[in-house]
């Protein structure tokens, strides 16, 4: 596989634009739970594909490279993670919204 050097400034700018576009889409549809759920599912699927198909195969095979990766993870914000809302949390939110009239 040919790997070309990454222009980090250009990468950061591209990622920032993509994140901003996603945020604008979410804001414009903030009351559409089905669209927001679809957006979250798409983000999770992209995360999973990048992790399993690209990131995991690219993991270091030497101690020195592994050390550099772990050092970068510690210094620049930890491990990427997409949190799922637990069903119990969703039900609690519904309980606070639906209260019996007293």
C-alpha positions as CSV (number, residue, x, y, z in Angstrom):
1,X,0.0,0.0,0.0
2,X,1.4,3.4,-0.9
3,X,1.5,5.8,2.0
4,X,2.0,9.5,1.2
5,X,3.0,12.0,3.8
6,X,0.0,13.7,5.5
7,X,-0.3,17.4,5.5
8,X,-1.5,17.8,9.1
9,X,-2.7,21.4,8.6
10,X,-4.8,20.4,5.6
11,X,-6.1,17.4,7.5
12,X,-7.1,19.4,10.5
13,X,-8.9,22.0,8.3
14,X,-10.7,19.2,6.4
15,X,-11.8,17.5,9.6
16,X,-12.9,20.8,11.1
17,X,-15.1,21.5,8.0
18,X,-16.6,18.1,8.1
19,X,-17.3,18.4,11.9
20,X,-18.9,21.8,11.3
21,X,-21.0,20.5,8.5
22,X,-22.3,17.7,10.7
23,X,-23.0,20.1,13.5
24,X,-24.9,22.4,11.3
25,X,-27.0,19.5,10.0
26,X,-27.7,18.4,13.5
27,X,-28.6,21.9,14.7
28,X,-31.0,22.4,11.7
29,X,-32.8,19.2,12.6
30,X,-32.5,19.3,16.4
31,X,-36.2,18.4,16.9
32,X,-36.1,15.5,14.5
33,X,-35.1,12.5,16.7
34,X,-35.3,10.1,13.8
35,X,-32.9,12.1,11.6
36,X,-30.5,12.7,14.6
37,X,-30.6,8.9,15.4
38,X,-29.7,8.2,11.7
39,X,-26.8,10.7,11.9
40,X,-25.5,9.0,15.1
41,X,-25.8,5.6,13.5
42,X,-23.9,6.8,10.5
43,X,-21.1,8.3,12.6
44,X,-20.9,5.0,14.6
45,X,-20.7,3.0,11.4
46,X,-17.9,5.2,10.0
47,X,-16.1,5.0,13.3
48,X,-16.4,1.2,13.4
49,X,-15.2,0.8,9.7
50,X,-12.2,3.0,10.1
51,X,-11.3,1.2,13.4
52,X,-11.6,-2.3,12.1
53,X,-10.7,-2.0,8.4
54,X,-7.9,0.7,8.6
55,X,-6.8,1.5,12.2
56,X,-6.4,-2.0,13.6
57,X,-4.4,-3.3,10.6
58,X,-2.1,-0.2,10.9
59,X,-1.2,-0.9,14.5
60,X,2.5,-0.9,15.3
61,X,4.4,-4.2,15.1
62,X,7.5,-3.0,17.1
63,X,7.8,-1.8,20.7
64,X,9.2,1.5,19.7
65,X,6.3,2.3,17.3
66,X,3.8,1.1,19.9
67,X,5.4,3.4,22.5
68,X,5.1,6.3,20.1
69,X,1.4,5.5,19.6
70,X,0.6,5.2,23.3
71,X,2.5,8.4,24.0
72,X,0.5,10.2,21.3
73,X,-2.8,8.8,22.8
74,X,-1.8,10.0,26.3
75,X,-0.6,13.5,25.2
76,X,-3.4,14.3,22.7
77,X,-6.6,13.3,24.3
78,X,-7.0,9.6,24.8
79,X,-8.7,6.9,22.9
80,X,-11.6,7.7,20.5
81,X,-14.9,6.4,21.8
82,X,-18.5,6.8,20.7
83,X,-20.8,6.5,23.6
84,X,-24.2,4.9,23.2
85,X,-27.1,6.1,25.2
86,X,-28.3,3.3,27.5
87,X,-31.9,2.3,27.2
88,X,-32.4,3.0,30.9
89,X,-31.3,6.6,30.3
90,X,-33.8,7.0,27.5
91,X,-36.6,5.6,29.7
92,X,-35.6,8.0,32.5
93,X,-35.8,10.9,30.0
94,X,-39.3,9.7,29.0
95,X,-40.4,9.5,32.6
96,X,-39.5,13.1,33.3
97,X,-41.4,14.2,30.2
98,X,-44.5,12.1,30.9
99,X,-45.7,12.9,34.4
100,X,-49.2,12.1,35.6
101,X,-51.4,15.1,36.2
102,X,-51.9,15.7,39.9
